[in-house]
Amino acid sequence: MKTFYYLLIFILISSCKENTQYYSQMKNDLIYLSSDSLEGRATGSNGEILASEYIKKRFMELGLDPLGTENYFQDFSFKPNSTPHEDPHEEMSFSAKKNGSNITGKNVISFIDNKVENTIVIGAHYDHLGYGDENSLFRGETKEIHNGADDNASGVVMLLDLASKLRHSNKKNNYLFIAFSGEELGLLGSNYFIKNPTIQKEKINYMINMDMVGRLKKDSSLAVYGIGTSPLFKQIVNSVNKSFKIIGNESGIGRSDHTSFYLNDIPVLHFFTGQHPQYHKPNDDYDKINFGGMNIISNYIFDIITELNDDGKLKFKKTKNESEEVPRFKVSLGVMPDYLYDGEGMRIDGVTENRPANKAGLLKGDIVVQLGDDTVKNMMGYMKALSKFEKGNKTIVIVIRGEEIIKKEIIF
């Protein structure tokens, strides 16, 4: 009888241990969050509410404490009155939301309390474009659901994956997990949170943000922004790396929610796998996601957190605001720049039909090395050259295509 009793106790203990073990649910989470049933997760929509409830349920399943203003939720209301938001697809153009009645967004917030002084914030936005809005790049005649599998269901499911890994490890920080609403309308959810934090802002150690991390390419390029916002970041990001071609950027200013934290003197790291032709279009679906790549990225971020676990409160460092140097444009070439390209020139990652580049015969993969009289050495050089043209102007663009140097006439 004693033998049976001890065996039963052993089975129960083993069962409890198994329940605390990590296992990846990223694929299942992403398939749901990017499904048609959520109708594109537009801020304040029924689809976004369904997504927020799902994220809350997953936080509860992981045993994370609620830390919103109402349970897991932090509501904020706004009137969408010409809210600017940079669109990284074509030459940093700008868009604005139409006037309308108040909209309510929901940040979804959970907490791991390790009873220590400092807290790491891990964030990702879960809103998207619904059936398309001014930020959509879809040119079809009918409205279609923009599921946003990469943008940004990918970041949210990686956030959940990290929460699962951090429940029982790296206990020298607390962890605050935030799924932000309103990012597509201008970083509204993160801006509201940092002005109305549910923990003491002074206790935030650093912030990690993930936006579009689902499309790791064959060359394993991974952009990591904000590496200059704390003295330790650059060294750790590189020393922990075993898998990626890191495209580092020191600036804490960018087109995602980490910016709201950087502007409040908090060190930030932002992870991004690059643009693609499905960006802000209805066909950004789960079948194009590189789930193997996502697992590797999640492990990499976990390793960075682990490496910094013993370093206490990180020092904040201001960085150059590169967005202040971005010129304004009167014309667009109609291309998607490859933001992960670190060679000389500006490599084209996509060409929009019936726009100047397409009409001139430019192709994906072409590297722009001259536009008009200006040599293009990098992205900033390309944008400065482009800003000199007006509608109706003609000029010559020189590109490298494989081993060839090609000249084309561009009509804006």
FITIKOL-171919 format. One record per residue: x, y, z of N, C-alpha, C, CB in turn. Coordinates in steps of 0.001 Angstrom, whole numbers, plus 500000, padded with zeros to 6 digits. Glycine has a CB too. Layout:
<pts>
XYZXYZXYZXYZ...
</pts>
This chain:
<pts>
500832498783500000500000500000500000500862501261500000499062500009501222501963501226500812502861502392500847503473502647499481503973502191501888503832501536498804504425501662497462503468502355496519504807500285496900502204501988496552501195502618495698501042504102496037499841501897495846501047504407497353500899505801497800502039506664497277500850505874499338503284506176497423504434506953496962504434507096495440505738506298497427503978506037494766503886506108493306502889507161492871503496504753492727501757507247493578500734508239493258501269509652493466499480508014494115501989509865494576502579511181494852503570511563493762503275511188496226504385510597493337505378510845492284504699511254490978506248509593492056503613510568490622502888510880489388502305512289489446501767509852489144501737512647490615501140513981490770502199515064490670500404514091492112503352514844491303504438515829491236504946515972489807505595515425492172505116514829489138505589514858487747504601515588486867505816513436487214503313515378487109502277516042486314502332517539486494500895515526486689502543517996487734502636519446488000503836520043487299502724519722489511504949519304487310506144519809486638505908519952485146507334518887486895505215518994484568504958519047483138504118520254482775504272517778482676503203520643483676502339521789483389503105523099483378501223521864484403504287523130484008505071524365484033506104524393482923505757524530485378506229523324482174507230523295481122506814524190479955507456521858480641507845524702479267507596525533478093507263524674476879508811526418477797506283525088476124506082524551474781505493525653473915505153523288474799505891525680472651505515526763471758504074526610471266506471526819470574503315527708471368501977527771470790501892528865469731500934528013471884503049529303469238503047530464468347502204530241467101504461530808467945502278529071466512501528528842465275500021528901465524501907527486464665499542528221466554498108528242466855497633529645467201497792527289468005498432530366468009498064531733468375497985532621467137499075532312469380498962532490466259499012533366465091497883533056464106500363533233464393497575531788463926496484531424463015495178532056463478496333529887462925494932532041464795493690532656465277493730534180465141493440532269466741494803534804465590494861536269465594494855536869464190496096536729466331495230536081463188495209536583461812494071535973460999496540536296461129493068535439461670491955534790460967490916535823460508491287533736461879490166535459459490489112536335458971488076536674460031488429535684457781487891535808461009486865536035462028487129537287462850486775534839462945488380537761462867488710538994463606488662540226462714490095538876464236488371540030461443488116541131460508489193542212460528486787541757460817490436541800460683491544542738460552491892543538461782491251543660459488491206543313462921491592543880464215491749545399464198492877543259464670490879546117463485490951547585463489490702548094464903489919548205462491491396549151465302491276549696466645489819550029466970492153550942466794489338549493468090487978549760468541486913548883467918487647551161468274487278548033466974486299547197466276485958545964467100486831546780464896484884545284466711484532544026467358485645542996467201483226543481466783486303543010466043487403542086465820488557542323466767487883542190464408488858543595467041489932543876467984489533543466469397490301545360467945488267543642469747487793543208471068487948541690471221486310543620471276487596540947470173487789539491470209489265539143470387487244538841468920490132539875469688491577539632469819492045539933471235492368540489468809491546541011471828491954541378473192491515540310474194491361542751473585490327539760473982489843538696474873490696537436474734488368538370474570491125537148473521491982535977473303493330536168474002492192535727471786493917537358473879495206537627474519495057537547476038495750539020474099493955538090476566493681537977478003493609536512478418492365538698478366492894535698477638492769534268477950494139533588477978491855533572476921494987533941477021496323533336476981497167533792478170497035533692475663497046535060478563497752535525479757497303534717480980497503537042479985496009534486481082495474533726482216495969532290482197493945533750482203495995531667481012496494530301480892497951530190481323496341529812479462498710531253481078500123531262481453500328531611482925500882532246480584499254531961483605499343532276485028499880533659485313500197531275485710499736534580484362500228535945484547499175536797485244500615536573483193499625537691486104498713538553486854498197539690485979499411539118488097496951540134486191496449541300485466497079542579486024494905541374485554497399543521485144497917544807485615497430545942484711499465544784485663496208545832484219495587546954483544494902547836484565494589546475482479494095548746484108493303549560485028492002548858485385493011550934484416491550547977484486490395547130484760490781545696484397489123547606483955491203544960485425491667543603485202492859543629484243490524542714484645492791542916483120493901542909482170493848544073481181493912541607481414492784544866481185492583545868480143492876547284480633491164545791479622493414548078479733493574549513479939492928550203478744495096549921480097491730550742478944491001551400477862491483552838477681489490551377478142491460553298476452491715554714476164490825555123474991493241554974475840490347556347475027489460556851473977490113558012473260488104557280474560489797558148471994490358559233471198489418559529470038491781558874470684489546560711469517488824561089468308489819561080467161488135562494468456489589560264466141490580560134465055490590561356464161490296558890464215491184562422464666491167563699463961492535563974463382490737564844464894492747563533462125494005563790461411495216563339462215494133565272461084495193562091462643496310561529463387497410561107462428495853560337464244498599561743462460499649561375461507500304560067461883500699562466461424500690559334460866501418558073461098502313557816459907500438556870461327503584557643460172504530557389459091504278556027458464505968557477459602504287555976457171504135554731456428505493554354455866503070554864455290506120553274456349507478552952455914507532552300454552508130552058456909506402552140453872506409551390452613507001552185451474505013550963452253506549553422451289507023554200450152507579555546450612505890554410449137508873555656450646509557556921450891509029557677452103509446557789449683508702556963453176508295557610454407507129558571454218509454558338454997506155558193453408505004559064453197504166559151454461504152558563452027503216560068454488502367560265455653500915560061455277502575561658456250500122559594456254498692559440456040497966559990457246498312557958455790496656560188457122495878560741458219494528560073458285495718562249458069494024559942459489492706559374459683491649560461459514492596558714461068490490560065458972489405561007458797488778561352460143488354560441457844488103562509460182487378562886461378486276561872461660486794564298461234485966561689462923484901560758463265484603560808464741485269559346462853483715559949465207483346559917466612484430559218467413481994559218466806484319559302468734485335558708469604485468557204469377484998558982471065486689556742469458487011555322469366487677554910470664487931555018468139487376553713471134488015553183472340488924552022471974486958552735473375490180552158472323491140551077472159491411550412473494492443551594471545491970549196473453492260548447474675493687547941474646491281547275474848494535548443475542495793547767475809495493546558476690496828548730476488496221545459476455496048544254477267497357544032478023495668542994476378497280544007479370498488544095480189498518542990481237498576545467480866499660542323481347499851541312482390501231541465483009499672539885481817501441540750484121502619541013484945503147539723485552502289542023486052504462539586485562505139538566486367505855539298487496506149537702485500505414539080488711505955539778489881506978538881490575504816540180490869508246539198490362509318538456491021509772539117492314510494538311490087508993540113492761509247540793494040510612541477494068509152539796495191510977542068492919512253542783492838512000544228492422513221542087491837513076544988492329512964546433492162512535546859490760514272547074492492513120546255489726512966546765488365512114545845487489514330546955487729511520546436486451510603545715485570510993545918484113509157546175485803511059544828483373511260544885481925509895544884481254512136543688481421509677545814480339508436545859479558508671545143478238507964547334479317507792544209477902507848543508476625506551543795475895508071541966476814506647544411474713505449544898474046505365544539472571505372546366474189504129544565472063503848544361470642502428544855470393504017542842470219502194545498469273500829545959468997500028544847468332500844547224468101498722544804468664497880543753468093496803544294467163497234542962469197496666545610467061495702546188466128496228546110464698495394547648466504495312546188463732495713546267462332494710547144461577495802544843461695494493546909460304493794547865459435492347547496459133494534547998458148491822546451459762490434546086459492490220545694458039489514547233459852489289546390457388489032546164455965489845547132455096487530546315455665490840547748455692491678548707454961491280550118455309491574548490453446492251550996455386491998552417455606493044553192454827492034552785457132493289554440455221494250555261454474495668554681454509494265556678455034495938553815455494497260553188455567497386551962454676497566552804456989496259551489454123496303550301453273496989550618451951494884549762453021497720549639451449498374549772450149497683548924449089499844549378450254496511548400449435495720547602448504494975548523447553494733546686449260495024548218446267494400549082445261493230548399444556495434549513444234492650547391445192491495546713444609490242547562444691491261545387445300489240547170443949487998547942443899487072547643445074487273547665442603487229546479445706486377546121446834487195546100448118485705544754446600486516546318449245487190546252450533487446544795450900486355546955451628488632544508451426488976543159451838489623543194453219489916542495450810489460542101453940490034542014455280491554542014455201489534540751456006492157542851456017493613542894456145493971542151457442494159544395456157494383540891457294494558540049458481495809540351459294494588538624458072496818540955458690498000541366459441498681540233460195497625542433460405498975539136459495499664538017460151501054538437460626499774536813459192501804539085459744503117539588460146502986540879460924504009539801458929502047541718460510501871543058461090500534543142461836501939544148459981500431542828463125501559542390463924501138541237464831502122543556464753500354540311464237500077539090464995501382538399465365499172538133464184502387538511464502503675537855464763504313538366466050504630538075463589504293539678466251504880540236467469504134539827468722504917541732467381502805539766468634501994539409469801502242537958470215500498539626469502502287537051469238502489535650469610503910535419470115502197534729468415504872536220469656506221536112470201506249536642471631507230536879469320505475537684471914505329538192473275504796537085474190504385539423473301503751536377473739503195535280474525504217534159474715501935534733473851504992533897473684506019532867473765507073533237474802506673532652472395507496534492474813508473534943475796507895534895477203508944536356475468506613535217477343505970535139478660506028533712479185504502535624478587505794532754478303505855531349478710507259530965479157505406530442477563508271531487478482509656531170478837510111531858480123510577531562477705509569533054480381510054533861481499509303533599482802509951535319481149508279532762482761507516532494483988508388531923485099506375531532483693509377531137484731510157530410485740511656530639485574509854528914485663512044531798485028513473532046484829513768533533484909513941531482483477515052533867485004515516535264484982514735536127485964515390535846483568514847535800487235513980536384488247514538537646488894513709535377489300515567538247488306516106539475488890515431540727488338517598539553488645514435540525487475513540541598487037512108541078487115513890542084485579511164542010487277509761541710487013509526541889485520508801542627487858508382541400485020508090541507483589506664542002483377508296540146482888506545543038482574505250543596482207505041543350480716505166545126482550503998542620480379503707542288478989502518543128478519503412540762478825502713543868477425501655544761476942501399544505475463502034546247477177500160544144475143499703544113473751499005545450473501498733542874473464499620546277472672499140547645472468498068547707471390500298548561472099497094548566471621496121548946470597496545550279469989494678549039471194495980550610468828496140551944468257497492552272467670495847552920469272498339551281467457499658551576466875499529552074465449500553550333466910498653551455464670498514551821463260497992553242463084497588550845462558497358553783464109496833555146464038497801556174464590495530555234464783498989555735465013499981556687465493500498556408466880499418558037465462500782555142467231501365554750468525500481555182469694502766555357468683499160555133469508498242555689470500498257554904471808496835555722469941498232553573471726498174552772472941499419552887473787497944551347472598500585552847473168501831552963473937502000554366474495503038552600473065501571555361473730501630556745474216500728556933475430501226557726473102499538556316475368498622556434476506499198555712477725497227555859476149499751554522477503500294553787478643501413554554479328500800552427478199502353555100478565503506555733479196503097556999479943504571556060478148501966557586479555501437558744480289500555558318481460500641559647479346500084557073481417499225556530482479499700555128482848497730556500482030500951555009483304501521553668483531500838552961484703503036553768483796500736551650484602500134550869485682501187550339486653499332549709485104502455550703486414503522550526487399504261551855487479504500549334487013505128552010488457505929553228488533506867553296487330506733553280489860506766554394486585507583554535485385509076554472485710507258555848484680509443554958486882510850554982487280511403553582487502511023555807488541510514552599487659510950551228487905511128550425486611509953550530488807510820551045485462510989550336484199512478550285483855510177551023483058512997549100483702514421548907483411514696549211481938514864547457483759514067548457481052514162548719479612512942548119478945515480548132479002512762548440477660511587547979476920512023547235475672510669549161476549511395546082475434511610545309474210510335545353473388512021543833474527510461545668472102509305545766471212509514544848470008509080547236470751508442544206469584508491543308468426507374543694467470508361541809468860507741544076466268506760544501465270507205543960463909506615546073465241506408543055463337506733542393462082508002541543462232506912543433460959507857540446462957508994539550463203508722538155462633509289539456464716507785538071461677507359536779461177507876536383459811505925536749461145508744537202459214509142536911457839510671536904457703508523537944456874511329536162458586512786536054458498513176535515457135513344535148459620514080536216456450514457535865455083515592534847455065514865537116454307515893534364453856516900533316453704518276533756454190516986532891452257518569535051454099519883535504454560519912535762456067520285536768453817518785535493456743518674535618458215518965537027458707519628534646458897518618538031457896518791539419458330517737539769459380518699540391457120518185540351460470517297540784461550517686542190461954517365539815462770516730543111461841516983544489462261516760544601463763516070545487461492517716545229464441517592545502465867517842546994466057518595544628466723516781547708466379516864549156466571517004549474468061515615549863465978517624550624468332517763551083469714519018550609470402516597550646470500519959550025469659521148549464470317522048550538470922521947548640469325521782551803470593522550552883471205521870553495472413522812553948470197520703552992472818519936553641473895520397553222475289518461553325473740521312552263475376521957551914476633523355551400476311521126550848477430524351551737477123525738551373476801525979549878476625526640551878477872525182549022477253525410547581477176524803546918475948524867546930478394523835547566475332523031546888474319523846546366473137521975547820473816524680547198472561525386546810471343526241545572471573526256547960470842526951545556472685527814544417473006526993543142473194528634544707474272525890543239473941525084542050474240524390541532472990524044542364475325523810542443472201523098542052470981524023541254470058522551543303470246525273541651469974526219540962469090526815539703469719527335541904468702527118539747471013527781538598471644526842537399471778528314538990473021525554537651471966524584536566472120524202535963470766523329537076472841524378536726469708523927536305468380524717535122467840524026537458467413523992534084467430524607532922466792523955532598465451524521531714467713522888533311465100522068532875463966521804533935462907520776532386464468522010535211463211521488536262462355522564537153461754520534537096463124522195537746460647522934538892460119522255540116460720522943538931458516522851540666461773522216541758462509522403543070461764522789541864463935521283543740461505521304545109460973520977546026462148520270545304459763522014546576462756521831547375463961521581548839463652523034547246464851520763549450464464520486550880464351520461551450465763519128551154463595521244552486466006521371553021467359520148553797467820522573553904467441519399554371466896518338555312467257517200554647468025517788555972466011516680555364469014515507554913469754514208555413469169515604555347471173514293556197468093513105556720467418512800555844466221513306558200466981511562555416466094511168554591464961509667554595464792511671553168465132509175553713463929507760553721463577506962552699464358507595553470462107507355552428465588506606551480466387506647551899467853507163550055466209506031551079468716505714551508470073506912551724470977504832550520470695508082551218470625509264551485471449509562552974471546510474550757470885509167553737470507509435555174470489508824555868471695508900555796469208507609555479472085506942556108473227507751555953474504505553555514473421508456554836474642509264554594475837510595555324475746509500553091476033511219555288474580512482556002474411512320557488474721513012555817472988511224558080474284510992559517474519510766559833475992509792559994473709510637558790476814510548558967478260511792558434478959509303558271478804512917558465478246514243558145478794514350556701479291514572559093479932513752555789478527513827554368478833514575553672477705512406553754479028515607552870478008516309552131476946515351551200476215517486551322477531515545551052474905514634550239474102515413549372473112513633551135473352514850548215472802515292547390471686514062547019470876516061546114472176514162547193469566513041546907468673513502545908467617512498548215468008512720544835467435513089543750466521512133543716465333513083542387467257512710543449464123511961543612462876512638542778461790511880545122462454511855541964461054512452541112460020512335541699458618511804539752460044511814542908458482511860543572457185510526543642456464512832542884456321510499544499455435509307544704454613509110543542453651509408546022453835507928543482453079507613542471452068506435542964451241507294541086452726506195542365450082505130542868449191503728542784449782505153542104447903503508542004450823502186541867451425501931542898452537502022540464451982502902543751452803502761544754453860501533545633453629504021545623453940500675545716454648499454546534454609498534546174453444499823548001454523498522544892453116497636544389452070496856543185452611498448543998450790495753542800451936494935541695452437495640540346452466493715541577451607496691540170451704497340538860451644498511538698452617497824538612450253498557539539453663499498539315454761498884538241455665499794540658455565499000536981455242498329535854455898499327534891456532497457535106454895498804534009457389499665533141458195500471532156457350498829532378459197499995531816456144500713530830455341502052531348454826499858530401454176502311532632454983503581533207454543504553533400455711503336534542453843504129533010456903504959533213458090506034532138458188504095533213459358507235532572458566508361531666458804508378531323460298509733532314458348507659530262460669507530529915462082508848529431462668506464528849462266509648528738461869510963528333462349511816529537462686511663527471461316511775530548461826512501531789462085512005532483463336512382532722460905510692532458463556510143533088464756510646532419466023508625533052464723510731531103466013511267530397467183512706530805467478511193528887466968513497530944466418514903531329466610514992532751467158515689531218465277514160533666466653514170535052467138513739535116468599513248535935466275512686534377468937512218534367470324513316533867471264510960533487470460514003532817470862515111532303471685516223533329471814515670531006471088516483534049470734517530535085470743517170536204471723517734535667469319515928536676471677515508537737472604515582537233474042514068538221472275515154536000474260515252535402475597516711535373476062514658533967475599517625535037475173519048534987475529519583536378475881519866534387474371519102537411475175519507538786475508519033539137476917518934539801474473517773538823477221517233539090478562518034538335479615515739538691478641518375537083479319519164536268480248520538536878480493519314534844479709521172537326479424522509537911479542522494539194480370523082538197478157521386539933480311521268541189481057520687540991482452520409542165480288520378539764482811519664539480484060520424539954485293519397537996484173521743539894485254522549540248486428523064541685486403523716539308486541522628542485485442523213543819485260522424544943485917523343544108483806521367544614486627520626545641487348519936546628486419521549546381488273519719547831486908519043548876486134520004549421485077518538550025487066519601549352483826520463549813482738520453551331482638520023549198481410521586551885482242521667553327482015521015553673480683523138553810482041520353554806480648519741555307479412520705556232478704518413556040479705520695556162477378521554557027476573520754557590475410522797556257476059520791558901475248520099559525474119520827559209472819519992561053474317520051559070471750520632558789470441520204559859469446520215557388469943520891559881468339520558560811467262519188560474466704521624560770466144518346561500466554517009561297465996517092561389464485515997562337466558517237560227463848517419560210462403516175560676461655517794558820461949514999560567462274513773560969461586513711562477461361512558560519462380514469563261462160514488564702461953515166565081460651515179565383463104516004564169460127516728564447458894515974563993457649518075563783458936514853563296457839514123562750456699513435563880455937513086561696457165513738564038454656513112565112453873511669564778453510513917565377452599510915565807453137509544565617452676509534565440451160508650566813453094508546564703450661508521564351449246507268564893448560508597562834449077507453565340447330506326565749446493505962564648445495506657567055445748506860563681445343506636562571444408507057561268445082507428562786443070506653560181444473507041558850444949507516558029443754505849558136445682508554557235443970509041556356442921508143555124442786510487555936443206507457554775443894506582553609443859507333552314444100505869553539442539508244552336445068508993551121445393508945550890446901510468551223444897509210549654447266509399549302448670510893549143448911508618547990449048511511550043449673512930549878449964513178548659450843513481551128450639514350548060450689514761546954451545515477547550452749515680545934450778514746547641453867515294548292455054516359547454455750514185548601456024516522546216455347517561545377455943518828545308455097517029543985456162518825545999453957520003546007453091521056546938453682519629546444451645522291546437453834523346547258454432524523547480453489523836546614455707524316547206452194525350547493451210525242548920450695525262546512450051526016549238449652525988550590449088524825550714448126527319550924448372524097551825448230522930552057447396521647551765448144523003551215446146520521551769447440519209551465448017518605550310447231518263552721447994518485549151447871517958547978447186516422547983447227518516546683447825515826547676446075514366547655445942513851546282446366513927547985444476512882546300447286512319545051447778510930544783447206512256545072449290510389545741446460509077545566445838508762546754444966507983545377446898508015546520443897507668547571442943506148547602442781508375547338441564505547548782442941504100548936442829503704549135441370503609550122443686502675548415440938502225548502439549501756549916439199501096547498439296502033550285437931501571551559437353502108552786438075500068551605437364503254552632438734503934553776439343505224554013438569504223553534440874505924555144438794507083555496437960508135554388437831507737556718438521508475553715438911509509552670438836509044551505437969509870552162440248507800551108438134507246550003437353507199550352435871505842549644437854506765551552435572506680551975434177508053552078433526505965553309434080509080552357434338510442552467433807511124551105433688511276553383434695510507550067434248511080548734434138511999548337435275511816548630432880511939549051436406512740548640437559512138547388438188512829549781438602512998546559438792512577545269439321512991545111440783513166544135438480512292544226441468512697543843442811514130543309442758511722542779443408514952543760443682516352543346443714517293544342443075516504542034443037516774545262442235517618546322441676518159547196442802516824547181440654519399547631442646520014548504443644520205549883443024521376547921444149519488550866443537519578552236443026520876552858443527518341553091443468521731553277442585523013553884442961523106555344442522524167553090442353522166555771441650522128557181441277520708557559440884523115557478440119520262558730441339518960559271440985519161560732440601517931559121442164518969561026439322519262562362438840520750562641438939518469563404439623521093563782439518522507564146439661523132563613440941522655565645439621522338562954441770522819562539443089523217561067443123521752562802444136524413560810443665524831559440443949524092558937445184526371559357444156523584557732445106522832557145446222523720556103446905521482556498445725524177556435448110525037555517448846524284554721449899526155556278449496523136555263450324522358554591451364520923555120451308522992554818452787520099554691452259518692555080452273518510556588452394517977554388453411519292557210453264519154558648453450519543559390452173520016559125454631520587558933451490520975559563450230519885559439449184522259558952449708519226558294449156518106558084448224516969559056448515517591556631448310516618559205449776515494560077450134515818561544449847515133559900451618517049561947450104517439563335449803517393563593448302518855563634450348517813562614447514517759562767446057516311562853445585518481561592445357515456561988446125514053561962445713513325563258446052513344560793446365513701563882447161512994565086447625513173566278446689513473565462449012514097566187445750514365567310444843513415567361443653515783567233444342512578566316443473511745566233442276510293566600442562511814564835441689509623567061441497508205567385441559507465566606440491507973568901441388506159566567440630505343565829439679505555566372438273503858565903440066505749565470437314505990565851435922507449565894435532505389567172435660508343565923436541509780565927436254510224564606435612510579566181437544511257564690434783511908563516434223513347563472434714511851563529432672513852562276434910515242562145435305515734560740434946515415562427436823517020560505435189517629559205434935517932558526436271518924559352434080517584557258436365517963556454437517518925555374437040516709555831438217519977555150437817520948554107437503520854553039438590522407554690437399520702551792438140520597550684439082521593549596438719519167550119439104521954548822439737522753547619439526521806546430439595523912547494440586521824545614438539520993544418438468521904543230438187519881544555437370522196542481439253523174541399439094524544541973438785522740540425437979525076541636437611526375542154437186526242543348436251527170541062436506525005543734435930524776544811434960524569546162435640523567544485434092524965547223434944524607548583435334523600549094434317525869549520435413522413549475434773521304549793433882520843551221434120520138548808434084520601551955433035520047553305433105518603553282432621520894554299432262517731553960433360516331554053432986515849555493433157515472553083433830514918555889432263514297557200432421513096557083433353513872557782431048513010557969434306511886558016435242511065559267434973512380557989436716509762559101434893508831560232434777507940560224436020507966560144433448508035561258436834507260561332438064505838561840437804507964562236439072
</pts>
